[in-house]
């Protein structure tokens, strides 16, 4: 593009020179000579710049022709870590899956750390597109992840029931998950409708599968219609 502009400048130079000479016919011989010298110097400068640009373009083309093809560079990188494109694609899929688990804090944290450690040991993780994420970014996220305890202990007070305990925000915030508490404390609970003050229950964390199950039950729940007696009142 710059070469094209210079060609236009040279053309304009010739036209301008003709125009100047046509308009200044009454110039003295000295003035004519000075004008010719000025225009000649300008032409020389423009021609020199054009030639330099042509040389630069030629050098760039030579450099481009000597460069290794992109695909060849990538294959050479893969060969350095002993992997094929299929291996790299599979690694990328695993990394995306692990990233989703860590971002979603999918417990247990120890399992996520084990997965990341395995990926760090894979030579493919040394490739530029993966290195920082595998060896730095995801580890920082895991280090900042404060995992909730696997279970908490809750002391029953007067008026409590399993439905209400499960409904508490600090537990499940979902009353339909009460069977989890019941199953975890079968040694103390003989009848889920009968619990007593000062009993100490384990309240386990819900797995992702359990959360999905009881959230679905809650969304699908429809209260029974009021009886005729209730309507009359």
N, C-alpha and C positions, 0 to 999 in steps of 0.2 A: 504493500500500500504506500509506503514512504517513497519507494522507487518511482511509483506511478505519479506521485505528487511532484517529484523532482523533474520528471519528463514534462509535466504540465508547466512547471516553472520555466524550463528552458524554452518551451514553445512561446510562453508569454513574453519571455525576454526578447526573442526575435521580433515578435509583433510590436512590442513596445519600442524597440530600437527603430523599426521602420517608421512607426508613428512619430517618434521624437524627431527623426530626421526630416520627416515631411512637414512637421510643424515649425521647425527652426531653420528654415532655409537661409535666413538672413544672418546666421551666426558667422563670426569671424573664423579664419582658418585655425587660430589657436583654440577657440572654443570648440570647434569641431573635433580637433585632435584630443582635447581633454575629455570630451564626451565619449569619443571612441575608446580612449584608454580606460575610462571608468567602466564602460559596458564590457570591454574585453576582460578586465579583471573579474568582474562579476560572473561572466561566463566561465572563466577558468575555475573560479571557486565552486560554482555549481557543478561543473563537470567533474571536478575532483571529488566532491561529496558523493556524486552519483556513482563514480567508479569505486569509491570506498564501500558504499552500500552494496554494490554488486558483488564485491569481494566478500563482504560479510554474509550475504545470502548464499554464495557458493560454499563458504566454510560451514555454514549451518546445515546445508544439504549434505555435505560430506560427513559431518558429525552424525546427522540423522541416519544416513545410510550405514554408518558403522555401529549404530546402537543395536543391542540385542533385542529381539522381539519380546513384547510384554509376556506372552504365554511362555516363552522359553525361560524368562526370568523367574516366573512363578514356579515352573516345573523344577528349576534348579534349586529354588528355596525348599520346595517339598522334598527333593532328593536329599538335601542337607539334614533333614530331620527324619529321613527314612519313611516318608509317607506318600501316599497317592492322593489324588484329588478326592476320591471317595472317602479316604480316611479323614481328610480335613473337613469335608462336608459333614461327616458323622460327628466329629469333634464339635463342630459349630452347633449342631442340633443339641448335643448333650449340654453344651455351655448355656444355650438359650433356656433349656429346661431347668438347669440348676439356678440360673439367674432369677427365673420366675419363682422358684421355691424360696430362695433367699429373700427376694423382695416381698413376697407374701408371708414371710416368717413361718413357713410350713415346718412345724416341729416333727421330730426332735432336732434341735440345733446340732447335736453331735453327729447325726447322720449327714447333715448338710456339710459340716466341716470335713467329714470323711470323704464325701464326694469331691469336694474342692481339692483336698490333698491329693486324691488320685489323679485329678486333672493336672495339677501342678507337676506331677511326676511324668506326665506324658510329654514327650519331646515336642509334640505339635504346639504345646503352650508357649514355646520359645519363638514362634512366628510373630512378626510385628503386630498383626491384626488381633492377636490374642493375649500377648504377654502382659500388658498393663492390667487388663480386666481380670485375668486369672490370678496373677501374682500380687496385685495391689488392690484394685477396686473391690472385688468380692470379699477379700479378706477383711478389709476395713468395715464392710457392711456386717460381716459375721461378728467382728469384735465389738461392734456397737449394738448388737442384738442382745437385749436383756430378756432371756427366756423366763417365762413364768414357771413356778414350781409345778411338778407333775400333779400334785394334789395339795389342797389346803385342808385344814381341820376346822370344823365348825361345831360350836357347842349349842345344842338345842335350848331354846327358851320357851316359856309358856306361850301357847297359841301357835307355835310353829307346826308346819306340816310339810311333807316332801315337795308338794307343788309350790308352796311359797318359798322354800329354801332354794329350789332350782330357779325360781323367778328372780331372785336377788341379782342386781347388776354385777356385784362382785363375784357371782358364781356363773350362771349361764345366761341370765336375762331371758330365759325361756322356760316357762313352767312345764312344758311338755317333755323336758329332758329329765324329769324326776326319776325315771327308772334307773338312770346311771348311778345316782346316789344310793338308791335302794340296793342295786346289785353289789356296790362297793362295800356295803355295810350289812350284809345278810347275817353276819354273826351277831348283830345287835337288833336287827329289825325282823321280827317274826311276822308282823302284819304291817304292810306299808301305810295303813290308815292309823296305825297306833305308834306314835313315837313320844318320847318323854323328855321333859326338861333335864338338863345336865348330861344327856347323852352326847358323846363326841363323835361326829361323823366325818369320814373322809369324803372330800368333794374332788373327784379326779378331773383333770382337764379333758375336754371333749376332743376327740380326734376330728380331723377335717370331715371324715365320712359321717361321724355322729352329728356334727354341726349341721351338715347338709340335710341329714335325715330328719332331725327335729325342727329345723327351720321350715322344711317342707310340710311337716305335720301342722305346725303353727299357722302357716299361710292357708292351709286347706281347711282349718277348723271353722265350723259354723255353729254358733250357739243354738241350742234347741229353742224352738218357739215357745213363748210363755203359755202356760196351761190356762184353761178357762177360769180357774179360781184366781190366778194371778191377774188375768185381764179384768175380772170383776172388781178386784181391789184397786 
